[in-house]
């Protein structure tokens, strides 16, 4: 009979999604922010693929797509912090 090694303590998730998001360290708002960032990143990649062969146009569209991708990365990294200051004002 094989021996099982317990790698992590079992977690009671009877409260549903709240427990799940707590275990992965993400709130509902954070999940929405990551989803929005993912959609913006897909749009930026699509913009990169649509660059033309004309150097001027390609440079302009490429710069816009890189800027859009930068916004998506910043939103993915710091979006939950940015939006939490709007929804939970301090002071």
N, C-alpha and C positions, 0 to 999 in steps of 0.2 A: 504494500500500500504506500503510495507516494506521500511524502511529507510536504505540507504547505507552509510557506513562510508568509507571515502577515507583514506587508510593507507599510501599511498605514492604518491608523485607528479608524474603525468604522464611524461614519457620520450619519446621524439621523436626519433624513431629508423628508420627513413627513409633512413639513409645512410647504412643500412645493418649490416653485421657482425662486422664492426669496432665499431659501437655504442654498440652492444651487448657485445663485449669483454671489452670495456671501462667500462660498467656498472658492470661487474663482476670482474673487476680489473685484467684482464688477457690479455696478448698480444698474437699474433699468435705464436711467439716463445715460450712463456710460456706454451701455450696449447700443443705444440709439445713436450716440455720437460716433461710435466705431463703425456702425452701419453707414452713416452719412459719409464718413471719411472714405470708406471702401467704395461707395458709389462715385465720389469725386475722383478717386484714384483711377477707377475704370474709365471715366470720362477723359482724364488726362492721358491715359495710354491710348485711347481711341484718337485723341487729337494728335498724338505723336505719329500714329499710323497713317493719318491723313495728310501728312506733310507732302508738298508737291516737289517737283524737280527743279523749279525755279529757285535759285539761291536766296533771293530777297524774301519771297513768300515763305520758303522753308524755314529761314531763320526767324521770321516773325511768328509763325505758327509753332515752331519748336520752343521758342522762348515762352510763349503763352502756355504751352503744355507743361513745360518744366515748372513754371510758376504755379500752375494749378496743382501739379503733383506735390510741390512744396507745401501748399496750403493743406492738402489732404494729409500729409505726414504730420504737420503741426497739429491739425485737428485730431488726428488719431492719438498723438502723444499727450496733448494738453487740453483736449476738448472738454473732458469731464470737469476739470478744474475751472476752465473759463466759464462754462455754462452754470456751474454751481454758484459762482459769485452773482449771477443774474437771478437765479431762482431762490437763493438763500442769502438775502442781503445782510451784511454785518453792520451794526451800529444802531 
